[in-house]
């Protein structure tokens, strides 16, 4: 019952909160993806700069049920894009401890194998304007430009929708023009 209630209320809360924030500060479509460098729960360092030239699927999460669902969706995207020029990364954007994030990941219905980054200083919340709007998923083109963004765990941000946007980004050259693939 709790899951149903959360699933029903999350989109409503997101819409209400979105209406109170200037659109420019929140929606980043066609803007350069802000750069950051963070460490994963496994200790590897990942920087957005090092991912330039790949299509990046970036998920910004807190420790909450909608983030668990969306984080699981990203695992499906990660598995579907293996061997392609795609990087999938998740970020705990709320500054939670490594221990708390590791315990959270252990509760996922799938084994998360994509890099899941810790953000103790909440840098990504500041850079991407997410804050209260979590989960937040971005598809970033090879040129570092944000091509697609969705908030929440609704069908609009499910694995099929994300994969469609990844395919569009892969079919574009670094300037974002279609290559006809």
Secondary structure, 3 states (H helix, E strand, C coil): CHHHHHHHHHHHHHHHHHHCCCHHHHCCCCCECCCCEEEECCCCEEECHHHCCCEEEEEEECCCHHHHHHHHHHHHHHHHCCCCCEEEEEEECCCCCHHHHHHHHHCCCCCCCCEEEECCCCHHHHHHCCCCCCCEEEEECCCCEEEEEEECCCHHHCHHHHHHHHHHHHCECCCCCECCC
